[in-house]
Amino acid sequence: MDTPQIPHFMPGGLGQLGAKLSEDEENKKHLKISNYISEMDAELKDRFKALKSIQDLLLEADEEEQKEIRKLELLYEDKYKEVYALREALISGKADLEPELIKEFDERAALVKDEDYEKVEVTPCDVKSIQNIPKGVSDFWMKALINSPMGESISEKDRPILGYLQNVQLELHQEEEKGDGFDLIFTFAPNSYFDGTQIKKTVTRKNGNPIKTQSTEIKWKDACNPTIKKQKKKKKGKKVTVEVKCESFFNIFETIDPENAGKKDDEKKEKPEDDEDGDYDEADELNMKLQEDHDIAEQLKDDLVPLALEYYLGVIENEGEDDEDDEDDDDEDEGEQKKKKKGKKGGMPTGPDG
């Protein structure tokens, strides 16, 4: 029986699995495997050494695959930008409607229309706020955000500010030394809430692993910062007014840099009061926070930017809403619920006026 040759590239390999761990975590994993094998009986060691070498081939193939995928992303970015530019021009009212686009819609609609077309149940999208505006869709990005998973983080204070949001752009990092990160650029109309009109969120990462996130410092005008609230607190027997952080969409615009956090005194955190076990680790907390921040940015990049129209129209249902409906159904089946709920628990409003 011939011995199979070792392939240089193995398709259908690890996908994103190889990019899940940081470089340090990956090295620790390799050391652990080597230690496991070194502790085996002599007659078994070589078998597992060979298996480990095969596993390394998969990791190499995965790295190669991710590099090729990145090349494709960069290749198509300019094409996406052209399409997004058309969308922005229409939303902002800078461009007139092109008859060709209307014709293309009608032709595609005719292709998908069948005997079930009239049976599809839809809730009409509320477009009253733009009915008397001759051009554009002024509330496009605000409503798209509210109807997206990000809507859960949007507070009442955020709504009027997001009403000025005109565009959300994506810029992939082109330079190889900058890794495979990206920028999210939020452009607002001039407003009375903060100085300037552009807020940029930068995600720096390598092989899919976040290294840090940075954001433009927002210069809020007096009493306009939605991320903080004033609260009465007792201090040395006296009541004082302090500022505390509160839930807001604009909390995504902060800088999280675990590598340099320890160098700044103002970023050092006190040990939590509920840390009874003494296992609090500031570095672990920062890395966890970084991963969460990265995941939010990824969602905006891969979900909101390309699917903004679907979110605006409300044709995409959030998974959380479906889960809550299932729970409601279970309660009704068990007879625990006396009255059927009129709407979805936690459902997000569809516009700035609720």
C-alpha positions as a Markdown table, in Angstrom:
| # | Residue | x | y | z |
|---|---|---|---|---|
| 1 | Met | 0.0 | 0.0 | 0.0 |
| 2 | Asp | 1.5 | 3.3 | -1.1 |
| 3 | Thr | 2.0 | 6.0 | 1.5 |
| 4 | Pro | -0.2 | 9.1 | 0.7 |
| 5 | Gln | 1.8 | 12.2 | -0.1 |
| 6 | Ile | 1.6 | 15.2 | 2.2 |
| 7 | Pro | -0.4 | 17.9 | 0.5 |
| 8 | His | 0.8 | 21.5 | 0.4 |
| 9 | Phe | -2.7 | 22.8 | 0.6 |
| 10 | Met | -5.7 | 21.0 | 2.1 |
| 11 | Pro | -9.1 | 22.4 | 1.1 |
| 12 | Gly | -12.0 | 22.2 | 3.5 |
| 13 | Gly | -9.6 | 22.7 | 6.4 |
| 14 | Leu | -10.2 | 24.7 | 9.6 |
| 15 | Gly | -12.1 | 27.7 | 8.2 |
| 16 | Gln | -11.9 | 30.4 | 10.9 |
| 17 | Leu | -10.8 | 27.9 | 13.6 |
| 18 | Gly | -7.1 | 28.8 | 13.3 |
| 19 | Ala | -7.9 | 32.5 | 13.8 |
| 20 | Lys | -9.9 | 32.1 | 17.0 |
| 21 | Leu | -6.8 | 32.1 | 19.3 |
| 22 | Ser | -4.3 | 34.9 | 19.9 |
| 23 | Glu | -0.7 | 34.2 | 19.0 |
| 24 | Asp | 0.2 | 33.8 | 22.7 |
| 25 | Glu | -2.7 | 31.4 | 23.2 |
| 26 | Glu | -1.7 | 29.4 | 20.1 |
| 27 | Asn | 1.8 | 29.0 | 21.4 |
| 28 | Lys | 0.6 | 27.8 | 24.8 |
| 29 | Lys | -1.6 | 25.3 | 23.0 |
| 30 | His | 1.3 | 23.9 | 21.0 |
| 31 | Leu | 3.4 | 23.6 | 24.2 |
| 32 | Lys | 0.7 | 21.8 | 26.0 |
| 33 | Ile | 0.3 | 19.3 | 23.1 |
| 34 | Ser | 4.0 | 18.7 | 23.0 |
| 35 | Asn | 4.1 | 18.1 | 26.8 |
| 36 | Tyr | 1.2 | 15.6 | 26.5 |
| 37 | Ile | 3.0 | 13.7 | 23.7 |
| 38 | Ser | 6.3 | 13.7 | 25.6 |
| 39 | Glu | 4.6 | 12.0 | 28.6 |
| 40 | Met | 3.3 | 9.1 | 26.4 |
| 41 | Asp | 4.9 | 5.6 | 26.2 |
| 42 | Ala | 7.7 | 5.4 | 23.7 |
| 43 | Glu | 5.8 | 3.1 | 21.4 |
| 44 | Leu | 3.0 | 5.7 | 21.0 |
| 45 | Lys | 4.9 | 8.9 | 20.8 |
| 46 | Asp | 5.7 | 8.7 | 17.1 |
| 47 | Arg | 2.1 | 8.2 | 16.1 |
| 48 | Phe | 1.0 | 11.3 | 17.9 |
| 49 | Lys | 4.0 | 13.3 | 16.6 |
| 50 | Ala | 2.8 | 12.5 | 13.1 |
| 51 | Leu | -0.7 | 13.4 | 13.9 |
| 52 | Lys | 0.5 | 16.8 | 15.3 |
| 53 | Ser | 2.5 | 17.4 | 12.2 |
| 54 | Ile | -0.7 | 16.8 | 10.1 |
| 55 | Gln | -2.6 | 19.2 | 12.4 |
| 56 | Asp | 0.1 | 21.8 | 11.7 |
| 57 | Leu | -0.5 | 21.4 | 8.0 |
| 58 | Leu | -4.1 | 22.2 | 8.5 |
| 59 | Leu | -3.1 | 25.3 | 10.5 |
| 60 | Glu | -0.8 | 26.4 | 7.7 |
| 61 | Ala | -3.5 | 25.8 | 5.1 |
| 62 | Asp | -5.9 | 27.8 | 7.2 |
| 63 | Glu | -3.5 | 30.8 | 7.4 |
| 64 | Glu | -3.0 | 30.6 | 3.6 |
| 65 | Glu | -6.8 | 30.5 | 3.1 |
| 66 | Gln | -7.4 | 33.5 | 5.3 |
| 67 | Lys | -4.8 | 35.5 | 3.3 |
| 68 | Glu | -6.5 | 34.6 | 0.0 |
| 69 | Ile | -9.9 | 35.6 | 1.4 |
| 70 | Arg | -8.4 | 38.9 | 2.5 |
| 71 | Lys | -7.1 | 39.5 | -1.0 |
| 72 | Leu | -10.6 | 38.9 | -2.4 |
| 73 | Glu | -12.1 | 41.3 | 0.2 |
| 74 | Leu | -9.7 | 44.0 | -0.8 |
| 75 | Leu | -10.3 | 43.3 | -4.5 |
| 76 | Tyr | -14.1 | 43.7 | -4.2 |
| 77 | Glu | -14.0 | 46.6 | -1.8 |
| 78 | Asp | -13.8 | 49.2 | -4.6 |
| 79 | Lys | -16.8 | 47.6 | -6.3 |
| 80 | Tyr | -18.8 | 47.7 | -3.1 |
| 81 | Lys | -17.8 | 51.3 | -2.6 |
| 82 | Glu | -19.2 | 52.3 | -6.0 |
| 83 | Val | -22.6 | 50.7 | -5.0 |
| 84 | Tyr | -22.6 | 52.2 | -1.5 |
| 85 | Ala | -21.9 | 55.6 | -3.1 |
| 86 | Leu | -25.0 | 55.2 | -5.3 |
| 87 | Arg | -27.0 | 54.4 | -2.1 |
| 88 | Glu | -25.6 | 57.4 | -0.2 |
| 89 | Ala | -26.4 | 59.8 | -3.0 |
| 90 | Leu | -30.0 | 58.6 | -3.1 |
| 91 | Ile | -30.5 | 58.6 | 0.7 |
| 92 | Ser | -29.0 | 62.1 | 1.1 |
| 93 | Gly | -31.1 | 63.5 | -1.8 |
| 94 | Lys | -28.0 | 64.5 | -3.8 |
| 95 | Ala | -29.0 | 62.4 | -6.8 |
| 96 | Asp | -32.2 | 62.1 | -8.8 |
| 97 | Leu | -33.9 | 58.8 | -9.2 |
| 98 | Glu | -32.5 | 56.8 | -12.2 |
| 99 | Pro | -35.2 | 55.3 | -14.4 |
| 100 | Glu | -32.9 | 52.3 | -15.0 |
| 101 | Leu | -32.9 | 51.4 | -11.3 |
| 102 | Ile | -36.8 | 51.5 | -11.2 |
| 103 | Lys | -37.0 | 49.4 | -14.3 |
| 104 | Glu | -34.5 | 46.8 | -12.8 |
| 105 | Phe | -36.6 | 46.6 | -9.6 |
| 106 | Asp | -39.8 | 45.9 | -11.6 |
| 107 | Glu | -38.1 | 43.2 | -13.7 |
| 108 | Arg | -36.8 | 41.4 | -10.6 |
| 109 | Ala | -40.1 | 41.7 | -8.8 |
| 110 | Ala | -41.8 | 40.1 | -11.8 |
| 111 | Leu | -39.4 | 37.2 | -11.6 |
| 112 | Val | -40.1 | 36.3 | -8.0 |
| 113 | Lys | -43.9 | 36.9 | -8.2 |
| 114 | Asp | -45.8 | 33.6 | -8.0 |
| 115 | Glu | -49.1 | 32.2 | -6.7 |
| 116 | Asp | -47.9 | 32.6 | -3.1 |
| 117 | Tyr | -47.0 | 36.3 | -3.6 |
| 118 | Glu | -50.3 | 37.7 | -2.3 |
| 119 | Lys | -50.2 | 35.3 | 0.7 |
| 120 | Val | -47.1 | 36.8 | 2.1 |
| 121 | Glu | -47.9 | 38.8 | 5.3 |
| 122 | Val | -46.1 | 42.1 | 5.7 |
| 123 | Thr | -46.4 | 45.0 | 8.1 |
| 124 | Pro | -46.2 | 48.3 | 6.1 |
| 125 | Cys | -43.1 | 50.3 | 6.8 |
| 126 | Asp | -43.8 | 53.6 | 8.5 |
| 127 | Val | -42.5 | 56.3 | 6.1 |
| 128 | Lys | -44.7 | 59.2 | 7.3 |
| 129 | Ser | -41.7 | 61.2 | 8.4 |
| 130 | Ile | -40.4 | 61.5 | 4.8 |
| 131 | Gln | -43.6 | 61.8 | 2.8 |
| 132 | Asn | -43.4 | 65.5 | 2.4 |
| 133 | Ile | -39.7 | 65.5 | 1.6 |
| 134 | Pro | -39.1 | 65.7 | -2.2 |
| 135 | Lys | -35.8 | 63.8 | -2.1 |
| 136 | Gly | -33.8 | 61.3 | 0.0 |
| 137 | Val | -34.6 | 59.2 | 3.1 |
| 138 | Ser | -33.6 | 61.4 | 6.0 |
| 139 | Asp | -34.2 | 58.9 | 8.7 |
| 140 | Phe | -32.6 | 55.9 | 6.9 |
| 141 | Trp | -29.7 | 55.2 | 9.2 |
| 142 | Met | -31.4 | 56.0 | 12.4 |
| 143 | Lys | -34.3 | 53.6 | 11.7 |
| 144 | Ala | -31.9 | 50.9 | 10.3 |
| 145 | Leu | -29.9 | 51.0 | 13.5 |
| 146 | Ile | -33.1 | 50.9 | 15.7 |
| 147 | Asn | -34.4 | 47.9 | 13.9 |
| 148 | Ser | -31.0 | 46.1 | 14.0 |
| 149 | Pro | -29.6 | 44.1 | 16.9 |
| 150 | Met | -27.9 | 47.4 | 17.9 |
| 151 | Gly | -31.3 | 48.8 | 18.6 |
| 152 | Glu | -31.2 | 47.3 | 22.1 |
| 153 | Ser | -28.4 | 49.7 | 23.1 |
| 154 | Ile | -30.1 | 52.9 | 21.7 |
| 155 | Ser | -31.5 | 55.0 | 24.5 |
| 156 | Glu | -34.1 | 57.8 | 24.3 |
| 157 | Lys | -31.3 | 60.3 | 24.6 |
| 158 | Asp | -29.6 | 58.7 | 21.6 |
| 159 | Arg | -32.5 | 59.0 | 19.2 |
| 160 | Pro | -32.5 | 62.7 | 18.4 |
| 161 | Ile | -28.7 | 62.6 | 17.9 |
| 162 | Leu | -28.9 | 59.6 | 15.6 |
| 163 | Gly | -31.5 | 61.6 | 13.7 |
| 164 | Tyr | -28.6 | 63.6 | 12.3 |
| 165 | Leu | -26.7 | 60.4 | 11.1 |
| 166 | Gln | -26.3 | 60.6 | 7.3 |
| 167 | Asn | -24.0 | 57.7 | 6.4 |
| 168 | Val | -22.1 | 54.7 | 7.7 |
| 169 | Gln | -19.0 | 53.8 | 5.7 |
| 170 | Leu | -16.6 | 50.9 | 5.8 |
| 171 | Glu | -12.9 | 51.1 | 5.0 |
| 172 | Leu | -10.8 | 48.0 | 5.0 |
| 173 | His | -7.2 | 48.4 | 6.0 |
| 174 | Gln | -5.1 | 48.0 | 2.8 |
| 175 | Glu | -1.6 | 48.0 | 4.2 |
| 176 | Glu | -0.3 | 44.5 | 5.2 |
| 177 | Glu | 1.5 | 45.9 | 8.3 |
| 178 | Lys | -1.9 | 47.2 | 9.6 |
| 179 | Gly | -3.3 | 43.7 | 9.6 |
| 180 | Asp | -6.8 | 42.8 | 8.5 |
| 181 | Gly | -8.6 | 45.5 | 10.5 |
| 182 | Phe | -11.1 | 48.1 | 9.3 |
| 183 | Asp | -12.6 | 51.6 | 10.0 |
| 184 | Leu | -16.3 | 52.4 | 10.5 |
| 185 | Ile | -17.0 | 56.0 | 9.6 |
| 186 | Phe | -20.2 | 57.7 | 10.9 |
| 187 | Thr | -21.0 | 60.9 | 9.2 |
| 188 | Phe | -23.6 | 63.3 | 10.8 |
| 189 | Ala | -25.1 | 66.5 | 9.7 |
| 190 | Pro | -24.0 | 69.6 | 11.7 |
| 191 | Asn | -25.9 | 69.5 | 15.0 |
| 192 | Ser | -26.2 | 71.0 | 18.5 |
| 193 | Tyr | -25.0 | 67.9 | 20.4 |
| 194 | Phe | -21.3 | 67.6 | 19.5 |
| 195 | Asp | -18.6 | 69.4 | 17.6 |
| 196 | Gly | -17.7 | 68.1 | 14.2 |
| 197 | Thr | -19.6 | 65.8 | 11.9 |
| 198 | Gln | -17.6 | 62.6 | 11.7 |
| 199 | Ile | -16.8 | 59.9 | 14.2 |
| 200 | Lys | -14.5 | 57.1 | 13.2 |
| 201 | Lys | -14.1 | 53.7 | 14.9 |
| 202 | Thr | -10.9 | 51.8 | 14.1 |
| 203 | Val | -10.5 | 48.1 | 14.7 |
| 204 | Thr | -6.9 | 46.9 | 14.6 |
| 205 | Arg | -6.5 | 43.1 | 14.3 |
| 206 | Lys | -4.2 | 40.4 | 13.0 |
| 207 | Asn | -5.5 | 37.1 | 11.6 |
| 208 | Gly | -8.9 | 37.9 | 12.8 |
| 209 | Asn | -7.8 | 38.6 | 16.4 |
| 210 | Pro | -8.5 | 42.0 | 17.8 |
| 211 | Ile | -5.5 | 43.9 | 19.1 |
| 212 | Lys | -7.2 | 47.2 | 20.0 |
| 213 | Thr | -10.1 | 49.5 | 19.1 |
| 214 | Gln | -9.8 | 53.2 | 18.8 |
| 215 | Ser | -12.5 | 55.9 | 18.3 |
| 216 | Thr | -12.6 | 59.6 | 17.6 |
| 217 | Glu | -13.0 | 61.5 | 20.9 |
| 218 | Ile | -16.5 | 63.0 | 20.8 |
| 219 | Lys | -16.5 | 66.6 | 22.0 |
| 220 | Trp | -20.0 | 66.8 | 23.5 |
| 221 | Lys | -21.6 | 70.1 | 24.1 |
| 222 | Asp | -22.8 | 71.0 | 27.6 |
| 223 | Ala | -25.5 | 68.6 | 29.0 |
| 224 | Cys | -25.6 | 66.7 | 25.7 |
| 225 | Asn | -23.5 | 63.6 | 26.5 |
| 226 | Pro | -25.9 | 60.6 | 26.4 |
| 227 | Thr | -23.3 | 58.2 | 27.9 |
| 228 | Ile | -23.3 | 59.7 | 31.4 |
| 229 | Lys | -25.9 | 60.7 | 33.9 |
| 230 | Lys | -25.8 | 62.6 | 37.1 |
| 231 | Gln | -26.5 | 60.8 | 40.3 |
| 232 | Lys | -26.6 | 61.6 | 44.0 |
| 233 | Lys | -24.1 | 59.7 | 46.1 |
| 234 | Lys | -23.1 | 59.8 | 49.8 |
| 235 | Lys | -19.4 | 60.6 | 50.3 |
| 236 | Lys | -18.0 | 61.0 | 53.8 |
| 237 | Gly | -21.5 | 61.6 | 55.2 |
| 238 | Lys | -22.4 | 64.2 | 52.6 |
| 239 | Lys | -24.5 | 63.9 | 49.5 |
| 240 | Val | -22.6 | 64.8 | 46.3 |
| 241 | Thr | -23.5 | 64.8 | 42.6 |
| 242 | Val | -21.4 | 62.4 | 40.5 |
| 243 | Glu | -21.4 | 61.4 | 36.9 |
| 244 | Val | -21.9 | 57.7 | 36.2 |
| 245 | Lys | -21.9 | 55.8 | 32.9 |
| 246 | Cys | -25.2 | 54.8 | 31.5 |
| 247 | Glu | -26.4 | 52.7 | 28.6 |
| 248 | Ser | -26.0 | 54.4 | 25.2 |
| 249 | Phe | -25.3 | 53.5 | 21.6 |
| 250 | Phe | -22.4 | 56.0 | 21.7 |
| 251 | Asn | -20.5 | 53.8 | 24.2 |
| 252 | Ile | -19.2 | 51.9 | 21.2 |
| 253 | Phe | -17.0 | 55.0 | 20.5 |
| 254 | Glu | -14.3 | 54.4 | 23.1 |
| 255 | Thr | -10.6 | 53.2 | 22.9 |
| 256 | Ile | -9.8 | 49.8 | 24.3 |
| 257 | Asp | -6.0 | 49.0 | 24.1 |
| 258 | Pro | -5.0 | 46.2 | 26.6 |
| 259 | Glu | -1.3 | 46.4 | 25.7 |
| 260 | Asn | -1.0 | 50.1 | 26.7 |
| 261 | Ala | -3.8 | 50.3 | 29.3 |
| 262 | Gly | -1.4 | 49.6 | 32.2 |
| 263 | Lys | 0.8 | 52.5 | 31.3 |
| 264 | Lys | -1.9 | 55.1 | 32.0 |
| 265 | Asp | -2.8 | 55.8 | 35.6 |
| 266 | Asp | -6.2 | 57.1 | 34.7 |
| 267 | Glu | -7.1 | 53.7 | 33.1 |
| 268 | Lys | -6.3 | 51.7 | 36.2 |
| 269 | Lys | -9.4 | 50.2 | 37.8 |
| 270 | Glu | -10.1 | 49.5 | 41.4 |
| 271 | Lys | -10.7 | 45.9 | 42.4 |
| 272 | Pro | -14.5 | 45.2 | 42.3 |
| 273 | Glu | -16.2 | 45.1 | 45.6 |
| 274 | Asp | -17.9 | 41.8 | 44.9 |
| 275 | Asp | -14.6 | 40.0 | 44.1 |
| 276 | Glu | -14.8 | 37.7 | 47.1 |
| 277 | Asp | -12.6 | 35.0 | 45.6 |
| 278 | Gly | -9.8 | 37.4 | 44.8 |
| 279 | Asp | -9.6 | 36.2 | 41.2 |
| 280 | Tyr | -10.1 | 39.6 | 39.5 |
| 281 | Asp | -7.7 | 40.1 | 36.7 |
| 282 | Glu | -7.7 | 43.6 | 35.0 |
| 283 | Ala | -6.0 | 42.2 | 31.9 |
| 284 | Asp | -8.6 | 39.5 | 31.4 |
| 285 | Glu | -11.4 | 42.0 | 31.8 |
| 286 | Leu | -9.9 | 44.3 | 29.3 |
| 287 | Asn | -9.4 | 41.5 | 26.8 |
| 288 | Met | -12.9 | 40.4 | 27.3 |
| 289 | Lys | -14.2 | 43.9 | 26.8 |
| 290 | Leu | -12.0 | 44.2 | 23.6 |
| 291 | Gln | -13.5 | 41.0 | 22.2 |
| 292 | Glu | -17.0 | 42.3 | 22.9 |
| 293 | Asp | -16.2 | 45.6 | 21.3 |
| 294 | His | -14.7 | 43.9 | 18.3 |
| 295 | Asp | -17.8 | 41.7 | 17.9 |
| 296 | Ile | -20.1 | 44.8 | 17.9 |
| 297 | Ala | -17.9 | 46.4 | 15.2 |
| 298 | Glu | -17.9 | 43.2 | 13.2 |
| 299 | Gln | -21.7 | 43.1 | 13.3 |
| 300 | Leu | -21.9 | 46.7 | 12.0 |
| 301 | Lys | -19.4 | 45.8 | 9.3 |
| 302 | Asp | -20.9 | 42.6 | 8.1 |
| 303 | Asp | -24.5 | 43.1 | 8.9 |
| 304 | Leu | -25.7 | 46.7 | 9.2 |
| 305 | Val | -23.7 | 48.3 | 6.4 |
| 306 | Pro | -24.6 | 45.8 | 3.6 |
| 307 | Leu | -28.2 | 45.1 | 4.9 |
| 308 | Ala | -29.2 | 48.6 | 6.0 |
| 309 | Leu | -32.3 | 48.6 | 3.6 |
| 310 | Glu | -33.6 | 45.3 | 5.0 |
| 311 | Tyr | -33.3 | 46.7 | 8.6 |
| 312 | Tyr | -34.9 | 50.0 | 7.6 |
| 313 | Leu | -37.9 | 48.2 | 6.1 |
| 314 | Gly | -38.0 | 45.8 | 9.1 |
| 315 | Val | -37.9 | 42.6 | 7.0 |
| 316 | Ile | -35.1 | 41.1 | 9.2 |
| 317 | Glu | -36.3 | 39.7 | 12.5 |
| 318 | Asn | -33.9 | 39.6 | 15.4 |
| 319 | Glu | -33.2 | 36.2 | 16.8 |
| 320 | Gly | -33.9 | 37.5 | 20.3 |
| 321 | Glu | -37.4 | 38.4 | 19.4 |
| 322 | Asp | -38.0 | 34.9 | 18.0 |
| 323 | Asp | -36.7 | 33.3 | 21.2 |
| 324 | Glu | -38.9 | 35.4 | 23.3 |
| 325 | Asp | -41.9 | 34.4 | 21.2 |
| 326 | Asp | -41.1 | 30.8 | 21.7 |
| 327 | Glu | -40.9 | 31.3 | 25.4 |
| 328 | Asp | -44.3 | 33.0 | 25.3 |
| 329 | Asp | -45.8 | 30.0 | 23.4 |
| 330 | Asp | -44.4 | 27.6 | 25.9 |
| 331 | Asp | -45.9 | 29.6 | 28.8 |
| 332 | Glu | -49.3 | 29.6 | 27.0 |
| 333 | Asp | -49.1 | 25.8 | 26.4 |
| 334 | Glu | -48.5 | 25.2 | 30.1 |
| 335 | Gly | -51.4 | 27.4 | 31.1 |
| 336 | Glu | -49.1 | 29.7 | 33.0 |
| 337 | Gln | -50.0 | 32.8 | 31.0 |
| 338 | Lys | -53.5 | 34.1 | 31.6 |
| 339 | Lys | -53.6 | 36.5 | 28.7 |
| 340 | Lys | -51.9 | 36.3 | 25.3 |
| 341 | Lys | -49.4 | 39.0 | 24.8 |
| 342 | Lys | -50.3 | 41.7 | 22.4 |
| 343 | Gly | -46.8 | 42.2 | 21.0 |
| 344 | Lys | -43.3 | 41.0 | 21.3 |
| 345 | Lys | -41.6 | 41.5 | 24.6 |
| 346 | Gly | -38.7 | 43.9 | 24.2 |
| 347 | Gly | -39.7 | 44.7 | 20.6 |
| 348 | Met | -37.8 | 47.7 | 19.2 |
| 349 | Pro | -39.6 | 50.8 | 18.0 |
| 350 | Thr | -39.6 | 51.5 | 14.2 |
| 351 | Gly | -38.9 | 55.2 | 14.2 |
| 352 | Pro | -37.8 | 58.2 | 16.1 |
| 353 | Asp | -41.3 | 58.9 | 17.3 |
| 354 | Gly | -41.7 | 55.4 | 18.7 |
